[in-house]
Amino acid sequence: SSFDVQLGDIILTATDGLFDNMPDYMILQELKKLKNTNYESIQQTAKSIAEQAHVLAYDPNYMSPFAQFACDNGLNVR
């Protein structure tokens, strides 16, 4: 598929390590903190998102998007 992009758009590419552990709204919260589109700001935001996903992945009390989807479909992932 294809889509149009415009100047100022942010395209986030990531693995399931991010999307399985952080819901979209949390990712968007971090992206909204991006004040500048310079390299350093983008790197800092990317690092922050990755670190949050990592912390959440190892939190036994956190219901990740992956775990929620599994539970909704009758699978026990705990």
N, C-alpha and C positions, 0 to 999 in steps of 0.2 A: 504494500500500500504506500501511498504518498500523501503528503500534506504540505501546505504552504507555511513558511516561517517568515517572520518579520524581524527587523532590527530590534534588538532588545529582548527577544524570546530567549528562554532558557530551555535547553534540551538536556535532560538528565538521563544518562545511561548507567545502568547498574545491574548487578546480578541478583539472584534470588536471596542472597545474603542480606540485602537491603529490603527488598519488597516483601519477603517472608516475615521480617521482624519489625518493620516500621509501617504503620498505616499511612496512607496518602496525606492525611491532615498534618501528621507530625513532620513529614518531609517538607510539605508546603510551609509550615511554620519556620523551619530553618531557612528555606529559600527566600522567604520574605525578609529575613534579617540581612540579606545581601544588599549592602548599600552601594557598592561600586562593582563594576564589571572588570576590574583589573585582576591580573593573575593572582596576586596575593589574597585578595578578598575571596575569589572563587576557590582557591586552594583551602583557605581557612574554613569556608562553608562546607566544602566536600569532606574535609577531615572531621568536622563536627558531626555531620550526618553519619559518616562511617563509624565514628566512635560511639554514637548513641545506639546505632544498630547492633554493634558488638556487645555493649552493656546489656541491652534488652534481650539479646539472644541467650545470655547466660543467667537471666533473672528467672528463677523457678516459679515466681509468683505472677509473672507477666503473661497475659493472654495475647500472644502475637497474632497477626493476621493469618498466618499459616495454621496455628493451633485453633483459632476460631473457625476457620474454614473446615478443618478436619472434624472438629466437634459438631459443626452444623451438618456434616455428612456422615455422622455415626462412627467416626474413627477416634480412637484414644491415642493421643500422641504424648501423653505425659509419662 
